Amino acid sequence: MKKIMFVCAILAMCVVNIHATEDVDYIDVVEGNRVNNNILYENVQVSSYGIRLAENALEGSISQTIKSQIAFNAATIAWIADVPDRTGIQVEFSSLLRSGEWSLWQNLPQGGGDIVLSDTALAYRYRVLFHSTQAGISPVLEKLVISYNEIFPEMLYKEFKPWGNATRGVVKPSIVSRSEWGARPPKSGYTYHTPQKITIHHTWRPTSTDYQGSATIRSIQNYHMDSNGWSDIGYHFLIGTYRSSGETKIYQGRPENVVGAHTGGANTNNVGVNVIGDYTTETLHNNSYQALIKLLGWLCSHYSINPDNIYGHCDLNSTACPGTNLYSLRAKIREDVRNYINGGGGSKGTLIGVIYDAAQGTQAKISGATVKLNTGNTATTGSDGLYSFELTPGTYKIEVKKTGYQTGNASETVIEGQTVWESVGLKK
Ligand SMILES: [Zn+2]
């Protein structure tokens, strides 16, 4: 009892509010071994190990109501607890909706889970119920972590359409496996999903100059498992580049076919790729960029993900992640991934056509005409008046020149694996 009093006196406040100390949502942490005056304790006691049932009690609980720092519509609740046989811990969550009503208590699965609300909330409450079937044996709650954020509604209901065929022949880049970087095993089983979109993150901390190879990946995993209470490292992939040597590696986090923890409320079917660094201030190393394109190219190719479904974290949640200097590259990343895939597989289309004398008709073919595309590609027509290009899919502007004629213009959309015709008649 004295020990409890002592802990009480020096550590009265134990819900700490952290925002973006790592790439995370708004987080409230309940440390089980510290008394917090804002928590309602019933039939439980706080020990140096955590919160447990009071002596001889078979039922107990803690509960608390917390005003959120932002209006939120997605939350993730995780906890670390020792639960002996014949005992149990039940965690429930409810939120205060804008209508002024509390949502029904939602019972979370063991190991925690995501909650997505139908409306934004301004506060939430949780309760942890302790059960035992034998006096003296109790579950012990070491830590409860509640993170929440706003997920943008248009992203909640967006359909992520697949892109083309899954066999584009893009080579999988070299990836440091979990055993190679010394990963801990996950604390609980994975939930499987099908990758449909990709979200790019930065770490913020560590910065890119802090990066120390596998040790950095292990420290991020430790933080996610021990501080955030997650089952495993949150991201599916991490990319690190040594600023000094430029050596770059891609690391496997969670397997990409299981749900990660990186985008509050939108983790299902979402692959989280983290580029280690702080891109609010640092600029992306070109080697990191090249590794990112290769990785995303392989992911999009292998899982038929349309490169338009590549996002920055701030597209989905209220966050500065992945930093302006990385987020500003989003359109270029999508385009480069598309080009990378098209260059890596037999996915080009053919643009072909006849250049003819407009006054005389298509049979009056013009040889020696120069056909130039907006990409700079040129071709010269032969005696049959034909020109042709093998091109990656997209829309091209065509300009045709021949001495003695006016310049002809056209445009045509090239489709993967198909031949499209665009013949141009020249006027004198
Ligand atoms: Zn992020």
Residues whose N, C-alpha, C, O or C-beta is under 5 A from the ligand:
A	BS01	ZN	D23 I200 H201 H202 H262 H313 C321
